[in-house]
């Protein structure tokens, strides 16, 4: 029998440790994304590979993620998030460090990225958000926001640390040290602090967690609202990842110094954290459709600034800050929308499938960016293309309709 629903303050007092561990897990999971921008140029100079070939590494890992994410979600719904989190936080950093051992052939490069994808099983955002969603109801939006701020912390620290390491030890050892740093911190945090209300030796000392009901899986998967959320996630992620992966090369192409470009890229982290926390608070207070639609319109302004006024440092910084704020808001909002429109009965699987849609966009973004650069010698066409998916995603969310009401116990 379900216990008495906790207040927002009680939820935080009992479960803040899980949020902390999950946030760092999210930070570790984006190592390969936020280090890519600073690594692509030194790898190109060292190996002679084209930027499209280098981008194939990200493409391979995200395509594999598309395949295994639904399985990850199903296992989380069945066994809980903690076992998968421990698996991922142990092996993923080691696999990332091993990319520095890649040989001189592009085949070796692709193999190491494929290995990373397989050993990243359990590092899906569905793992970390599922643990938090099962423990929070009244303050779910803010709890998800704090959890996903881990990605903002990653985007704030990883580009700068990566650039410093590249200059100090070269790109190969950069992979090793990034994996060692994030893995060395993440493993003890997850082992000692993370629980999900379902698994782990510490759970018996906590009160029973209330889990609201949800729609049956088939009804959720076939609903118009779920298709709209998937489409919005796919379109927005293509824009966001094209921007994130290409921002340093774009700024260098526009005439900005590489070190300064990496410093500007770190603004993603600051504004993503602000965007997530602000959005999490707003999602708990206002209509989630309105909050999310606004977040998905903002990138139009960010891309327009970078496209129309190149080499203006202040405007480039403003563009990055707007995109960072929007990126932080969107990921949190998608997780929140899935939990509110369909409940938590099959949350991990449903969110993992939406993550697969995002992974498709993530897979295509670096490849498309590299191909456009190789074909045109610049990034003007890429910036122009980015404008249209933003509008599509905003319209999809704005027309969702109201969610069903699920009891809280």
Secondary structure, 3 states (H helix, E strand, C coil): CCCCCCCHHHHHHHHHHHHHHHHHHHHHHCHHHHCHHHHHHHHHHHHCCCHHHHHHHHHHHHHHHHHHHHHHHHHHHHHCHHHHHHHHHHHHHHHHHHHHHCCCCHHHHHHHHHHHHHHCCCCCHHHHHHHHHHHCCCCHHHHHHHHHHHHHHHHHHHHHHHHHHHHHHHHHHHHHHHHHHHHHHHHHHHHHHCCCCCCCCCHHHCCCCCCCCCCCHHHHHCCHHHHHHHHHHHHHHHHHHHHHHHHHHHHHHCCCCHHHHHHHHCHHHHHHHHHHHHHHHHHHHCCHHHHHHHHHHHHHHHHHHHHHCCCCHHHHHHHHHHHHHHHHHHHHHHHHHHHHHHCCCCHHHHHHHHHHHHHHHHHHHHHHHHHHHHHHCCCHHHHHHHHHHHHHHHHHHHCCCCCCCCCCC
